[in-house]
């Protein structure tokens, strides 16, 4: 294996390239990135960068010297447009082809959009810079989608003095992931700040004046941010022979085909720890999966290791920090095990089947939630571990 292509130059792709070198691989590594910028960190885009507390240079994942030390065939500013599994080549938008003996797919996701023109999304450095330049005191901002991304952006805009309306189709924001009671607690934080949070409303289109709801109501805004989720970047793989379904479908080793692996937001792999396929759009998972995919690509088949992490994510909103371990979606029960919801300082545990599948903390020191990671990793039984307070 003398030529490895890594398609996607963000956290997962960079982690894969670095791991290949760290594991002793000295062949050619071609790192392909659609954006012209060298690899940079995305979570600060909706927080420190949007708030103008950080500038672009601080987002860089590695210095130019660090990248140079990896001795990469770096192809930035060019998208992958096709994959030939038999010929083992990746086609690029500039008409060139990248041959490979091994391939890591890390092309990430793109934002979902609404009909109409003029709305912002928040995925790239350019997206964040454009929105940042439009936010100022008194500006009317409508944020469509009260998930973590929309909530973070709304919090920053509020802090910058904008008048924020936050629109959410669900009756309770994030209830599908964190539960109704926890979702209500997080939602109340926005209302207490003066955010106009409206739940159970559907936005049908973006207009020149703002947005239009399904019931015909028009909400005026100077700027609109659409944060309604994302779609895996897999179009370039259609017809390649890979199995696609809400991402690149992989086994427990992150393998999608022989000598082809996927990592990061685009990968839908089987996590044996939770006995379920999952696709995780969190920064920590991207780096960990990039490393795992690279190691398994280099390893002999019998030496490969399943990628079975306890997922972790965090969110900063106002002065509130949310942290969680595990796989919360599809949970059947949630219980507050420490603190109090009304004080917005608590730890909640989540049950799926007969095991502890997740834990979420608000306003607690990191060490408090960190101890739950091992509980989840060992598949601890719910009964005997958790006292039920919320059902």
Phi, psi and omega per residue, in radians:
X1 nan 1.702 -3.061
X2 -1.840 -0.203 -3.108
X3 -2.370 2.093 3.090
X4 -2.102 2.273 3.075
X5 -1.842 2.334 3.037
X6 -2.067 1.980 -3.087
X7 -1.789 1.931 -3.043
X8 2.130 1.973 -3.011
X9 -1.935 0.752 3.049
X10 -1.900 -2.629 -3.000
X11 -1.056 -0.791 -3.096
X12 -1.187 -0.799 -3.134
X13 -1.120 -0.742 3.114
X14 -1.121 -0.732 3.120
X15 -1.070 -0.676 3.111
X16 -1.113 -0.815 -3.124
X17 -1.086 -0.774 3.138
X18 -1.115 -0.684 -3.128
X19 -1.165 -0.684 3.090
X20 -0.982 -0.803 3.124
X21 -1.184 -0.723 -3.126
X22 -1.108 -0.546 3.127
X23 -1.435 0.026 3.052
X24 1.718 0.090 3.139
X25 -1.231 2.195 -3.089
X26 -2.064 0.232 3.088
X27 -1.440 -2.949 -3.135
X28 -1.349 2.281 3.002
X29 -2.050 2.006 3.056
X30 -1.724 2.080 3.124
X31 -1.882 2.018 -3.064
X32 -1.840 2.280 3.105
X33 -2.368 2.320 -3.124
X34 -1.211 -0.603 3.136
X35 -1.439 2.618 -3.118
X36 -1.314 -0.330 -3.100
X37 -1.333 2.569 2.971
X38 -1.070 2.851 -3.067
X39 -0.901 2.280 3.131
X40 -2.366 2.883 -3.066
X41 -1.537 2.362 -3.077
X42 -1.645 -0.616 -3.092
X43 -0.917 -0.660 3.135
X44 -1.179 -0.230 -3.110
X45 -1.025 -0.643 -3.117
X46 -1.634 0.072 -3.104
X47 -2.257 -1.688 -3.014
X48 -1.089 -0.697 -3.114
X49 -1.246 -0.765 3.130
X50 -1.081 -0.580 3.139
X51 -1.407 0.008 -3.117
X52 1.118 0.401 3.041
X53 -1.449 -0.489 3.080
X54 -2.069 2.647 2.981
X55 -1.850 2.998 -2.981
X56 -1.017 -0.640 -3.098
X57 -1.035 -0.493 -3.106
X58 -1.348 -0.216 -3.128
X59 -1.422 -0.296 -3.057
X60 -0.985 2.295 3.119
X61 -1.306 -0.500 3.110
X62 -2.541 2.690 3.064
X63 -1.286 2.874 3.100
X64 -1.074 -0.577 3.103
X65 -1.181 -0.706 3.109
X66 -1.083 -0.759 3.124
X67 -1.129 -0.730 -3.139
X68 -1.076 -0.622 -3.119
X69 -1.155 -0.375 3.128
X70 -1.366 -0.230 3.110
X71 0.940 1.012 -3.097
X72 -1.665 2.605 2.861
X73 -1.513 1.588 -2.953
X74 -1.603 2.082 3.129
X75 -2.026 1.594 -3.119
X76 -1.786 2.678 3.126
X77 1.329 0.352 3.123
X78 -2.457 2.249 -3.095
X79 -1.557 2.650 2.979
X80 -1.389 2.399 -3.100
X81 -2.069 -0.203 -3.135
X82 -2.970 2.809 3.139
X83 -2.361 2.273 3.039
X84 -1.941 1.819 -3.082
X85 -1.163 -0.718 -3.098
X86 -1.214 -0.810 -3.135
X87 -1.357 -0.238 -3.115
X88 0.972 1.038 3.073
X89 -2.417 2.581 3.026
X90 -1.923 2.213 3.087
X91 -1.556 2.436 -3.135
X92 -1.984 2.811 -3.056
X93 -1.152 -0.368 3.130
X94 -1.495 0.111 3.108
X95 1.611 -0.139 3.140
X96 -1.477 2.938 3.090
X97 -2.245 2.535 3.109
X98 -1.989 1.938 3.076
X99 -1.338 2.656 -3.140
X100 -2.593 2.695 2.907
X101 -1.771 -0.478 3.066
X102 -2.421 2.602 -3.048
X103 -2.389 2.356 2.979
X104 -2.059 2.124 3.133
X105 -1.686 2.101 -3.109
X106 -2.486 0.858 -3.005
X107 -1.480 0.030 2.966
X108 1.165 -2.625 -3.060
X109 -2.352 2.955 3.021
X110 -2.282 2.730 -3.091
X111 -1.223 2.517 2.911
X112 -1.222 2.623 -3.130
X113 -2.213 2.928 3.090
X114 -1.960 2.740 3.040
X115 -1.019 2.591 -3.127
X116 1.864 2.923 -3.074
X117 -2.033 2.730 2.958
X118 1.736 -0.114 -3.126
X119 -1.410 2.619 3.034
X120 -1.509 2.683 2.856
X121 -2.199 2.999 -3.048
X122 -2.432 1.564 3.124
X123 -2.366 -0.665 -3.054
X124 -1.931 2.959 3.075
X125 -1.030 -0.743 3.119
X126 -1.103 -0.707 3.093
X127 -0.987 -0.869 -3.071
X128 -1.170 -0.672 -3.135
X129 -1.158 -0.723 3.130
X130 -1.095 -0.787 3.136
X131 -1.173 -0.707 -3.115
X132 -1.039 -0.675 -3.128
X133 -1.198 -0.328 -3.100
X134 -1.679 -0.226 -3.081
X135 -1.522 2.211 3.117
X136 -2.742 2.841 -3.135
X137 -0.956 2.325 3.110
X138 1.538 -0.243 3.087
X139 -1.137 2.420 3.108
X140 -1.633 1.984 -3.132
X141 -1.979 2.213 2.970
X142 -1.788 2.187 3.051
X143 -1.887 2.126 3.128
X144 -1.724 1.942 -3.114
X145 1.933 2.027 -3.085
X146 -1.843 0.549 2.985
X147 -1.277 -2.955 -3.059
X148 -1.095 -0.717 -3.130
X149 -1.130 -0.863 3.135
X150 -1.093 -0.691 3.138
X151 -1.144 -0.718 3.119
X152 -1.118 -0.784 3.140
X153 -1.134 -0.688 3.105
X154 -1.081 -0.708 -3.139
X155 -1.128 -0.726 3.113
X156 -1.143 -0.802 -3.130
X157 -1.051 -0.717 3.088
X158 -1.047 -0.757 -3.123
X159 -1.143 -0.491 3.120
X160 -1.473 0.000 3.070
X161 1.666 0.134 3.110
X162 -1.325 2.719 3.014
X163 -1.617 1.998 -2.939
X164 -1.936 2.260 2.960
X165 -1.972 2.196 -3.077
X166 -1.996 2.034 -3.034
X167 -1.918 2.288 -3.056
X168 -2.396 2.213 -3.127
X169 -1.220 -0.510 -3.125
X170 -1.324 2.739 3.104
X171 -1.160 -0.565 3.095
X172 -2.351 2.154 3.137
X173 -1.012 2.374 3.033
X174 1.146 0.176 -3.097
X175 -1.034 -0.608 -3.121
X176 -1.107 -0.434 -3.091
X177 -1.797 -0.796 -2.994
X178 -1.867 -0.130 -3.104
X179 1.711 2.737 -3.056
X180 -1.122 -0.852 -3.050
X181 -1.138 -0.762 3.108
X182 -1.166 -0.711 3.099
X183 -1.046 -0.722 3.101
X184 -1.115 -0.684 3.124
X185 -1.105 -0.783 3.130
X186 -1.162 -0.640 3.139
X187 -1.146 -0.661 -3.097
X188 -1.121 -0.486 3.099
X189 -1.025 -0.743 3.126
X190 -1.148 -0.768 -3.130
X191 -1.104 -0.665 3.134
X192 -1.133 -0.426 3.126
X193 -1.492 -0.134 -3.117
X194 1.703 0.113 3.043
X195 -1.186 2.380 3.069
X196 -1.492 1.516 -3.123
X197 -1.608 2.100 3.130
X198 -2.084 2.111 -3.124
X199 -1.861 2.763 3.136
X200 1.281 0.423 3.117
X201 -2.077 2.497 -3.120
X202 -1.996 2.190 3.070
X203 -1.561 2.201 -3.101
X204 -1.699 -0.475 3.139
X205 -2.840 2.770 3.011
X206 -1.654 2.360 -3.137
X207 -2.082 3.051 3.103
X208 -1.136 -0.453 -3.100
X209 -1.669 -0.233 -3.084
X210 2.731 -2.024 3.115
X211 -2.410 2.793 3.070
X212 -2.103 2.376 -3.141
X213 -1.603 2.900 -3.112
X214 -1.084 -0.501 3.129
X215 -1.479 0.095 3.103
X216 1.665 -0.200 -3.126
X217 -1.157 2.442 3.069
X218 -1.851 2.330 3.086
X219 -2.012 2.084 -3.083
X220 -1.396 2.551 3.125
X221 -2.744 2.656 3.002
X222 -1.416 -0.607 3.130
X223 -2.439 2.611 3.123
X224 -2.239 2.286 3.031
X225 -2.000 2.167 3.108
X226 -1.754 2.060 -3.131
X227 -2.315 1.181 -3.021
X228 -1.963 0.528 3.106
X229 1.757 -3.005 -3.007
X230 -2.502 2.947 3.115
X231 -2.187 2.352 3.115
X232 -1.115 2.456 3.127
X233 -1.458 1.447 -3.103
X234 -2.111 0.019 -3.087
X235 -1.008 -0.641 -3.111
X236 -1.170 -0.225 -3.128
X237 -1.726 -0.063 -3.133
X238 -1.112 2.334 -3.107
X239 1.443 0.018 -3.105
X240 -1.399 -0.365 -3.043
X241 1.822 -0.231 3.048
X242 -1.268 2.631 3.089
X243 -1.466 2.161 -3.132
X244 -2.060 2.384 3.121
X245 -3.048 1.726 -2.988
X246 0.888 0.879 -3.123
X247 2.092 -3.069 3.047
X248 -1.488 2.042 -3.062
X249 -1.347 2.185 -3.075
X250 -2.250 2.884 3.040
X251 -1.550 -2.940 -3.076
X252 -1.201 -0.236 3.105
X253 -1.648 0.028 -3.061
X254 1.313 0.305 3.134
X255 -1.533 2.309 3.092
X256 -1.816 -0.397 3.092
X257 -2.903 3.100 3.132
X258 -1.060 2.146 3.130
X259 1.102 0.339 3.077
X260 -2.192 2.138 -3.110
X261 -2.212 2.779 3.094
X262 -2.282 2.681 -3.085
X263 -2.667 2.674 3.071
X264 1.468 -2.737 -3.002
X265 -1.043 -0.442 -3.070
X266 -1.461 -0.265 -3.014
X267 -1.542 2.236 2.989
X268 -1.974 1.823 -3.025
X269 -2.149 2.840 3.124
X270 -1.517 2.042 3.116
X271 -1.672 1.851 -3.071
X272 -1.144 -0.367 3.136
X273 -1.133 -0.615 -3.138
X274 -1.883 0.007 3.092
X275 0.996 0.744 -3.117
X276 -2.742 2.633 2.994
X277 -1.277 2.567 3.102
X278 -2.664 2.690 3.012
X279 -2.239 2.101 -2.988
X280 -1.974 2.173 3.130
X281 -1.821 1.064 3.121
X282 -2.267 2.559 -3.033
X283 -1.021 -0.786 -3.107
X284 -1.087 -0.743 -3.137
X285 -1.099 -0.671 -3.123
X286 -1.004 -0.840 -3.119
X287 -1.166 -0.792 -3.108
X288 -1.118 -0.702 -3.112
X289 -1.281 -0.599 3.053
X290 -1.040 -0.740 3.112
X291 -1.154 -0.755 -3.117
X292 -1.123 -0.744 -3.139
X293 -1.101 -0.729 -3.139
X294 -1.122 -0.778 3.141
X295 -1.095 -0.747 -3.123
X296 -1.230 -0.534 3.078
X297 -1.106 -0.679 -3.123
X298 -1.408 -0.419 -2.998
X299 -1.349 2.688 2.949
X300 -1.141 2.637 -3.080
X301 -0.889 -0.711 -3.093
X302 -1.327 -0.213 -3.118
X303 -1.748 -0.037 -3.137
X304 -1.189 2.648 -3.136
X305 -2.092 2.367 3.089
X306 -1.056 2.533 3.048
X307 -1.613 1.809 -3.018
X308 -2.273 1.115 -3.056
X309 -1.439 2.848 2.857
X310 -1.641 1.828 -3.081
X311 -1.016 2.603 3.128
X312 -2.357 2.435 2.997
X313 -2.557 2.843 3.100
X314 -2.490 2.803 3.081
X315 -2.582 2.390 3.077
X316 -1.945 2.142 3.119
X317 -2.386 2.099 -3.052
X318 0.989 -2.192 3.071
X319 -1.780 0.311 -3.074
X320 -1.846 2.299 3.069
X321 -1.968 2.227 3.090
X322 -1.903 2.292 3.097
X323 -2.349 2.518 -3.134
X324 -2.596 2.544 3.005
X325 -2.093 2.583 3.016
X326 1.783 -2.911 -3.127
X327 -2.088 1.704 -2.986
X328 -1.448 -0.454 -3.087
X329 -1.087 2.453 3.118
X330 1.358 0.192 -3.138
X331 -1.137 2.729 -3.105
X332 -1.908 -0.244 -3.122
X333 -2.773 2.580 3.087
X334 -2.378 2.453 -3.108
X335 -2.414 2.362 3.021
X336 -1.376 2.088 -3.055
X337 -1.871 -0.197 3.096
X338 -2.754 2.475 3.088
X339 1.412 -2.752 -3.013
X340 -2.580 2.310 3.121
X341 -1.035 -0.727 -3.060
X342 -1.146 -0.447 3.122
X343 -1.550 -0.092 -3.086
X344 0.941 0.725 3.095
X345 -2.559 1.670 -2.991
X346 -2.810 2.901 2.951
X347 -2.159 2.270 3.076
X348 -2.022 2.384 3.081
X349 -1.847 2.631 -3.054
X350 -2.151 2.413 3.137
X351 -1.970 2.340 2.935
X352 -2.261 2.121 -3.017
X353 1.160 -2.243 -3.122
X354 -1.927 0.357 -3.069
X355 -2.224 2.820 3.020
X356 -1.387 2.028 -3.048
X357 -1.855 -0.195 -3.122
X358 -2.972 2.895 3.059
X359 -2.632 2.455 -3.115
X360 -2.308 2.395 -3.140
X361 -2.183 2.497 3.030
X362 -2.215 2.234 3.062
X363 1.155 0.429 -3.114
X364 -2.029 2.660 3.078
X365 -1.068 2.595 -3.125
X366 -0.940 -0.641 -3.086
X367 -1.126 -0.449 -3.121
X368 -1.191 -0.783 -3.138
X369 -1.402 -0.495 -3.076
X370 -1.077 -0.575 -3.118
X371 -1.153 -0.357 3.116
X372 -1.336 -0.323 3.138
X373 -1.020 -0.790 -3.123
X374 -1.177 -0.640 3.087
X375 -1.014 -0.767 -3.142
X376 -1.235 -0.718 -3.089
X377 -1.105 -0.550 -3.122
X378 -1.544 -0.001 3.134
X379 1.152 0.665 -3.075
X380 -1.006 2.446 3.118
X381 -1.197 2.475 -3.141
X382 -1.115 -0.894 -3.138
X383 -1.162 2.227 -3.106
X384 1.675 -0.328 3.116
X385 -1.779 -0.662 -2.997
X386 -2.184 2.367 2.953
X387 -1.624 2.212 -3.056
X388 -1.406 2.204 3.055
X389 -2.119 -0.479 3.066
X390 -2.167 2.365 3.104
X391 -2.178 nan nan
